[in-house]
Amino acid sequence: MAQRLSKEGVVTIRVLAEKGQNHCEIARTLGVTEGAVRCGRPEYPAPPTRHLRRGHRHANTPGGLGQASRTSWRYDAIMTPMATPTKRATVYFDESLHRALRIKAAETDQSISELVNEAVREALAEDAEDLAAFDDRAGEPSLPFEDFVRDLRRRGKI
């Protein structure tokens, strides 16, 4: 049986709808179905959707002026090719962390994927800096741990 949206989820849907996102975008951001989005905000009229046939381009759409675009039968939405190829992965978050990510995504007009990609890039950049520091100190003499502990005892530090 389908699970009902929490009050927090309904508020998030309202915020995203006021910012002009359609059901498909909101559902993708929250990780729920479009039906859950529609049922989560019944008092608001649905935003206008583009009913385009597969492969049809319209002058007012992002891909309509010569850019490659595809439409999806399922969502009636236009998907433009991304600048860099992406890979799909399944990540399991703690419930509280996922809730925080959804809220931050809604507030910053980013998807959860964009937030996670940014965090992973920053972590990998930190690792690269650490590895560079290790490489810089590779020529320094190493001190065995036992000698280091003896020296600390001799100086009265431990």
KAZIVEN-V957336 format. One record per residue. N is the residue number from 0. RES is the residue in one small letter. D_CENTER is the distance of its C-alpha to the mean C-alpha in Angstrom with 2 decimals. Layout:
BEGIN
n=<N/N>
res=<RES/RES>
d_center=<D_CENTER/D_CENTER>
END
This chain:
BEGIN
n=<0/1/2/3/4/5/6/7/8/9/10/11/12/13/14/15/16/17/18/19/20/21/22/23/24/25/26/27/28/29/30/31/32/33/34/35/36/37/38/39/40/41/42/43/44/45/46/47/48/49/50/51/52/53/54/55/56/57/58/59/60/61/62/63/64/65/66/67/68/69/70/71/72/73/74/75/76/77/78/79/80/81/82/83/84/85/86/87/88/89/90/91/92/93/94/95/96/97/98/99/100/101/102/103/104/105/106/107/108/109/110/111/112/113/114/115/116/117/118/119/120/121/122/123/124/125/126/127/128/129/130/131/132/133/134/135/136/137/138/139/140/141/142/143/144/145/146/147/148/149/150/151/152/153/154/155/156/157>
res=<m/a/q/r/l/s/k/e/g/v/v/t/i/r/v/l/a/e/k/g/q/n/h/c/e/i/a/r/t/l/g/v/t/e/g/a/v/r/c/g/r/p/e/y/p/a/p/p/t/r/h/l/r/r/g/h/r/h/a/n/t/p/g/g/l/g/q/a/s/r/t/s/w/r/y/d/a/i/m/t/p/m/a/t/p/t/k/r/a/t/v/y/f/d/e/s/l/h/r/a/l/r/i/k/a/a/e/t/d/q/s/i/s/e/l/v/n/e/a/v/r/e/a/l/a/e/d/a/e/d/l/a/a/f/d/d/r/a/g/e/p/s/l/p/f/e/d/f/v/r/d/l/r/r/r/g/k/i>
d_center=<27.15/24.07/22.68/22.92/20.13/20.59/21.78/18.52/16.75/19.53/19.19/15.48/16.60/19.44/17.51/15.21/18.43/20.32/17.90/18.86/16.02/17.65/17.51/15.54/12.63/12.85/13.16/10.12/8.01/10.19/10.68/14.36/17.03/18.31/21.49/19.95/18.64/22.15/23.91/21.85/23.17/26.60/28.28/26.19/27.12/24.61/23.40/25.25/23.96/25.14/27.31/27.51/28.93/27.22/27.43/28.87/28.04/28.72/29.60/27.32/24.12/21.80/23.24/26.69/28.39/28.61/24.99/24.09/22.37/22.21/22.28/21.54/24.41/22.30/20.17/22.43/19.56/19.53/17.09/17.68/17.33/14.50/15.92/15.08/15.23/12.28/12.88/11.82/11.69/12.12/11.04/12.99/12.21/15.10/15.46/15.55/12.46/10.48/12.39/11.63/7.81/8.66/11.25/9.59/7.09/10.49/12.45/10.76/10.30/6.72/4.22/2.19/2.15/3.51/3.89/4.68/6.42/8.05/9.22/10.55/12.21/13.83/15.06/16.49/18.09/19.70/21.00/22.43/24.18/25.61/26.88/28.46/30.18/31.53/32.85/34.53/36.29/37.27/40.80/41.44/43.73/42.16/43.57/43.85/42.34/45.78/47.34/44.61/45.27/49.06/48.69/46.76/49.53/52.24/50.81/50.49/46.71/46.38>
END
